């Protein structure tokens, strides 16, 4: 093998000046000599890793030797068949090796050195000495001295903290610090002395110098280097080790033969199954949800601007007449006040109580110092992939902005968490109904997924707790439901309405006389399950609208202090919008649906 590329590692702590001028000169020199690598310049010294042809390296070293303070450089050299660096970087840094501890100045003081030959003699004689590996954990993976103690860091700046966790008894006996080329030990060893270690030495020239003079005696493995070679063996030849791009783990040929190794993506050390990856993602999403809802976004006063579109059936109505007919959550008097105060605009201009509105008009209502009712924020992510998000929606929590709610809604909270994505619900649940909700991440996904819900190709299963006890285990309701809400704002059985069908199965009669039902809606009308059970004389426990004894209440979202509506979207089956595979998802049962068998 032709080994014509010369690799040099050299550093020196010295007071350097005129760094910008020196940087410019070295950039020009290394470019002219076709050298690659890294040169770090700092007021405290220089650190060089460079590679190229012999003549070019000699020119660089000769010029460095002329810089005041760099006259006698200790160069560590090895050969390779290929250029191990991609480019040349010449940078100015505050430190040539980042440490961040004031008062550690190797240019003025550093700990005593021990030569490679002397260390080998100590180890041959089995002297009581602690070999302290100051390198990062992933470097230690490639190899280290026999019986060495790794300080256990992922970044050298963490060295001072790691020292606090070393055994106290180490302080009383000789300690020899070592690293790749010695530069880190110039700071690590004096720091150990400051921390109370009695007798500290640093291996002169580091592992590379030890390999050069002593070979692999008392060393196991190879030495990690910061270039494309990854590691060199005790003869300073490039090893067959590689490094994982994702996690920096050192990889043997056997590791790279593993099915979990994907170039640039994963290796046996960091590979995760799809379920493990999803679990980590979901954990992060839950943390983001907690942050987005602490405090509740709608519970902090804000100026709320709400749009309102005039339906065609109210064309040419007077403003207040139209608003009253639309049955919004505001009273007629509240609308009158907003209009008189100029807070109701149409195309940028104030609209007054007696003005005539036209179909398609877009009205904007400004509501200053808005405070929304509290809602449940116990949103749980059940599944997430590149296309969809599936959540277990708590209650009370509206799906989207409506009525008294704007920011305290499922989509508003999730859009904050998933920004810049805007999630699109494939279907809806009432604010007071909990359970499985599917949302699309993109418009294209929504285009593929939405039709499944619109054409009833989705299997839905709810659990409901109702007042009363059905006579049969299996029963159904096929009453048509009104297409528009009635005077109280709710849907009612209507023979001229839309065909509706729901299947029921009695699961259990509870001790309090209520019954637990499995519910399967075959159609998807608004309030279908609630209206059907009410018409059968089995109203849902906690329903504020479809009440017992055939009574009706006003359409209003429950408060956090109210007993829950005992209706839960438990299971959902649909075809994945990308793969076409059947997806089955289940939400945990709420407390009111649990019973001991």
Residue pairs with C-beta under 8 A, 6 or more apart in sequence:
1 81
2 81
3 79
3 80
3 81
4 53
4 54
4 79
4 81
5 51
5 52
5 53
5 79
5 80
5 81
5 82
5 83
5 84
6 51
6 52
6 53
6 54
6 57
6 77
6 79
7 49
7 50
7 51
7 77
7 78
7 79
7 80
7 84
7 227
7 229
8 48
8 49
8 50
8 51
8 57
8 61
8 75
8 76
8 77
9 48
9 49
9 75
9 76
9 77
9 180
9 181
9 208
10 46
10 47
10 48
10 61
10 64
10 73
10 74
10 75
10 76
11 45
11 46
11 47
11 48
11 96
11 97
11 181
11 182
11 183
11 186
12 45
12 46
12 69
12 70
12 73
12 74
13 44
13 45
13 96
13 105
13 106
13 107
13 110
13 186
14 44
14 45
14 46
14 69
14 70
14 107
15 43
15 44
15 69
15 107
16 22
16 41
16 42
16 43
16 44
16 45
16 46
16 67
16 69
16 70
17 43
17 68
19 41
19 42
19 43
19 92
20 92
22 41
22 67
23 41
23 90
23 91
23 92
25 63
26 39
26 41
26 60
26 63
26 90
27 88
27 90
29 59
29 60
29 63
30 36
30 37
30 39
30 50
30 56
30 60
30 88
30 90
31 88
33 52
33 53
33 55
33 56
33 57
33 59
33 60
34 52
34 53
34 56
35 50
35 51
35 52
35 56
35 57
35 60
35 88
36 50
36 51
36 52
36 83
36 85
36 86
36 87
36 88
37 48
37 49
37 50
37 51
37 85
37 88
37 89
37 227
38 47
38 48
38 49
38 50
38 85
38 88
38 89
38 90
38 91
39 46
39 47
39 48
39 49
39 50
39 88
39 89
39 90
39 91
40 46
40 47
40 48
40 91
40 92
40 93
40 96
41 90
41 91
41 92
41 93
41 96
42 92
42 93
42 94
42 95
42 96
43 94
44 95
44 96
44 105
44 106
44 107
45 69
45 96
45 106
45 107
46 64
46 67
46 70
46 96
47 96
47 97
47 183
48 60
48 64
49 85
49 226
49 227
50 57
50 60
50 85
50 88
51 57
51 80
51 83
51 84
51 85
51 227
52 83
61 73
61 75
64 70
64 73
65 71
65 72
65 73
74 205
76 181
76 205
76 206
76 208
76 209
76 212
77 212
78 208
78 232
78 236
78 237
79 236
80 229
80 238
81 238
82 228
84 225
84 227
84 228
84 229
84 238
85 227
85 228
86 228
96 183
97 156
97 183
97 184
97 186
97 187
98 156
98 157
99 156
99 157
99 159
99 187
99 191
100 157
101 160
101 187
101 191
103 194
104 187
104 190
104 191
104 194
106 186
106 187
106 190
109 190
110 186
110 189
110 190
110 202
111 177
111 185
111 189
111 190
111 192
111 193
111 200
111 201
111 202
112 200
112 201
112 202
113 201
113 202
113 203
113 204
114 122
114 176
114 201
114 202
114 203
114 204
115 204
115 213
116 203
116 204
116 205
116 209
116 210
116 212
116 213
116 214
117 213
117 214
119 176
119 203
119 210
119 214
120 210
120 214
120 217
120 218
122 129
122 176
123 129
123 145
123 146
123 217
123 218
124 217
124 218
127 174
128 173
128 174
129 173
129 174
129 175
129 176
130 149
130 170
130 173
130 174
130 175
130 176
131 145
131 147
131 148
131 149
131 176
131 178
132 148
132 149
132 151
132 170
132 175
132 176
132 177
132 178
132 188
132 192
133 140
133 144
133 145
133 148
133 149
133 150
133 151
133 178
133 179
134 151
134 156
134 159
134 177
134 178
134 179
134 184
134 185
134 188
135 150
135 151
135 179
135 180
135 184
135 224
136 153
136 154
136 155
136 156
137 150
137 152
137 153
137 154
138 154
138 224
138 243
138 248
138 249
138 250
139 180
139 224
140 150
141 224
141 249
141 250
142 221
142 222
142 223
142 224
142 230
142 231
142 239
142 241
142 250
143 219
143 220
143 221
143 222
143 223
143 224
143 231
144 150
144 219
144 220
144 221
145 178
145 218
145 219
145 220
146 218
146 219
146 220
148 178
149 166
149 170
151 159
151 162
151 163
151 166
152 162
152 165
153 159
153 162
156 184
159 184
159 188
159 191
160 191
160 195
163 191
163 192
163 195
170 197
171 195
171 196
171 197
171 198
172 198
173 198
173 199
174 199
174 200
174 201
175 192
175 197
175 199
175 200
175 201
176 201
176 202
176 203
177 185
177 188
177 189
177 192
177 200
177 201
177 202
177 203
178 185
178 202
178 203
178 206
178 207
178 210
179 185
179 188
179 203
179 206
179 207
180 206
180 207
180 208
180 223
180 224
180 225
180 226
181 205
181 206
181 207
181 208
181 209
182 202
182 203
182 204
182 205
182 206
182 209
183 206
185 202
185 203
185 206
186 202
188 202
189 200
189 201
189 202
190 200
192 200
193 200
203 209
203 210
205 212
207 219
207 223
208 223
208 225
208 232
208 236
210 219
211 219
211 223
211 232
211 233
211 234
211 235
211 236
212 236
215 234
215 235
216 233
216 234
219 234
222 231
222 232
222 233
222 234
222 239
222 241
223 231
223 232
223 233
224 230
224 231
224 250
225 231
225 232
229 238
229 239
230 238
230 239
230 241
230 242
230 243
230 250
231 238
231 239
231 241
231 250
232 238
232 239
233 239
240 252
240 253
241 250
241 251
241 252
242 250
242 251
242 256
243 249
243 250
243 251
244 250
244 251
244 266
244 267
244 269
244 270
245 263
245 264
245 265
246 264
246 265
246 266
246 267
246 270
247 267
247 269
247 270
249 255
249 267
249 268
249 269
249 270
251 261
251 267
251 268
255 261
255 267
255 268
255 269
256 267
258 267
258 268
260 266
260 267
260 268
260 271
261 267
261 268
261 271
262 271
266 272
272 280
278 383
278 384
278 385
281 384
282 381
282 384
285 381
285 384
285 417
286 380
286 381
288 417
289 377
289 379
289 413
289 414
289 417
290 377
292 413
292 416
292 417
293 377
293 413
296 372
296 374
296 375
296 377
296 407
296 408
297 407
297 408
297 412
297 413
297 416
298 370
298 371
298 372
298 375
298 405
298 406
298 407
298 408
298 412
299 371
299 372
299 374
299 408
301 369
301 370
301 371
302 369
302 370
302 407
303 366
303 367
303 368
303 369
303 370
304 366
304 367
304 370
304 406
305 364
305 365
305 366
305 367
306 364
306 365
306 367
306 401
306 406
307 362
307 363
307 364
307 365
308 326
308 328
308 362
308 363
308 364
308 365
309 360
309 361
309 362
309 363
310 317
310 322
310 357
310 358
310 359
310 360
310 361
310 362
310 363
311 326
311 359
312 359
312 360
313 359
314 321
314 322
314 325
314 326
314 357
314 359
315 357
315 358
315 359
316 356
316 357
316 358
317 325
317 356
317 357
318 353
318 354
318 355
318 356
318 357
319 335
319 339
319 344
319 351
319 352
319 353
319 354
319 355
319 356
319 357
320 332
320 335
320 336
320 339
320 353
320 354
322 357
323 330
323 332
323 335
324 332
324 335
327 485
327 489
328 335
328 403
329 403
329 404
330 338
335 344
336 353
338 344
338 365
338 366
338 367
339 350
339 351
339 352
339 353
340 352
340 353
342 350
343 365
343 366
343 367
343 368
344 350
344 351
344 363
344 364
344 365
344 366
345 351
345 363
345 364
345 366
346 355
346 357
346 361
346 362
346 363
346 364
347 361
347 362
351 357
351 363
357 363
370 406
372 404
372 405
372 406
372 407
372 408
373 404
373 405
373 408
373 557
373 559
373 560
374 408
374 559
374 560
375 396
375 397
375 398
375 405
375 408
375 409
375 560
376 394
376 395
376 396
376 397
376 560
377 394
377 397
377 413
378 394
379 391
379 392
379 393
379 394
379 397
379 410
379 413
379 414
380 391
380 392
380 394
380 587
380 588
381 389
381 390
381 391
382 390
382 391
382 392
382 436
382 585
382 586
382 587
383 389
383 390
383 583
383 585
384 390
386 441
386 578
387 440
387 441
387 442
387 445
387 576
387 577
387 578
388 438
388 439
388 440
388 441
388 445
388 449
388 576
388 577
389 414
389 418
389 423
389 438
389 439
389 441
390 436
390 437
390 438
390 439
390 572
390 585
391 410
391 414
391 436
391 437
391 439
392 434
392 435
392 436
392 437
392 587
392 588
393 399
393 410
393 429
393 433
393 434
393 435
393 436
393 437
393 569
394 434
395 431
395 432
395 433
395 434
395 558
395 564
395 565
396 431
396 432
396 557
396 558
396 559
396 560
396 562
397 408
397 409
397 410
397 431
398 405
398 408
398 409
398 410
398 431
398 557
399 409
399 410
399 411
399 425
399 428
399 429
399 431
399 437
400 409
400 410
400 411
400 412
400 425
400 428
401 407
401 409
401 411
401 412
402 409
403 557
404 557
405 431
405 557
406 412
407 413
410 425
410 437
411 423
411 425
411 439
414 423
414 439
415 421
415 422
415 423
418 441
421 441
421 442
423 439
423 440
423 441
424 439
424 440
424 443
424 445
424 446
425 437
425 438
425 439
426 438
426 439
426 440
426 446
426 449
426 450
426 452
426 453
427 437
427 438
427 453
427 458
427 524
428 437
429 435
429 437
429 569
430 527
430 530
430 565
430 567
431 557
431 558
432 542
432 543
432 544
432 557
432 558
432 564
432 565
432 567
433 565
433 567
433 568
433 569
434 564
434 567
434 568
434 569
434 587
434 590
435 462
435 568
435 569
435 570
435 587
436 569
436 570
436 571
436 572
436 585
436 586
436 587
437 569
438 449
438 572
438 574
438 585
440 446
440 449
440 450
440 577
445 577
445 578
448 577
448 578
449 574
449 577
451 457
452 458
452 574
452 575
453 524
453 574
454 524
456 522
456 523
456 524
457 574
457 575
458 572
458 573
458 574
459 520
459 571
459 572
459 573
459 574
460 520
460 521
460 524
460 569
460 571
460 572
461 518
461 519
461 520
461 569
461 570
461 571
461 572
462 518
462 519
462 520
462 521
462 529
462 567
462 568
462 569
462 570
463 507
463 516
463 517
463 518
463 519
463 567
463 568
463 570
463 589
463 593
464 516
464 517
464 519
464 529
464 533
464 540
464 566
464 567
464 568
465 510
465 514
465 515
465 516
465 517
465 540
465 541
465 566
465 592
465 593
466 514
466 515
466 517
466 533
466 538
466 539
466 540
466 541
466 566
467 513
467 514
467 538
467 539
467 540
467 541
467 548
468 513
468 514
468 515
468 537
468 538
469 506
469 509
469 513
469 515
470 504
470 506
470 515
470 517
470 536
470 538
472 506
473 505
473 506
474 503
474 504
474 505
474 506
475 504
475 536
476 501
476 502
476 503
476 504
477 500
477 501
477 502
477 504
477 532
477 533
477 535
477 536
478 499
478 500
478 501
478 502
479 493
479 500
479 531
479 532
479 535
480 493
480 494
480 495
480 496
480 497
480 498
480 499
480 500
481 491
481 492
481 493
481 494
481 497
481 498
481 500
481 525
481 526
481 527
481 528
481 531
482 491
482 492
482 493
482 494
482 497
483 494
483 497
483 498
485 491
485 555
486 492
488 545
488 552
488 553
488 554
488 555
489 554
489 555
490 527
490 531
490 545
490 546
490 552
490 555
491 497
491 525
491 526
491 527
491 528
491 531
492 531
493 531
493 535
498 523
498 525
499 523
500 523
500 525
500 528
500 532
501 521
501 522
501 523
502 519
502 520
502 521
502 522
502 523
502 528
502 529
502 532
503 519
503 520
503 521
503 522
504 517
504 518
504 519
504 520
504 533
505 517
505 518
505 520
506 515
506 516
506 517
507 515
507 516
507 517
507 518
508 515
508 516
508 595
509 515
509 516
510 516
510 595
514 541
515 538
516 593
516 595
517 533
517 538
519 529
521 528
521 529
525 531
527 545
527 546
529 540
529 567
530 539
530 540
530 543
530 545
530 546
530 567
531 546
533 539
533 540
533 546
534 540
534 543
534 546
534 547
534 550
537 550
539 546
539 547
539 548
540 546
540 565
540 566
540 567
541 563
541 565
541 566
541 592
542 558
542 562
542 563
542 564
542 565
542 566
543 565
543 567
544 553
544 554
544 556
544 558
544 562
544 565
545 552
545 553
545 554
545 555
545 556
546 552
546 553
547 553
558 564
558 565
564 590
564 592
566 590
566 592
566 593
568 587
568 589
568 590
568 593
569 587
570 586
570 587
570 589
571 584
571 585
571 586
571 587
572 584
572 585
572 586
573 582
573 583
573 584
573 585
574 582
574 583
575 581
575 582
575 583
576 582
576 583
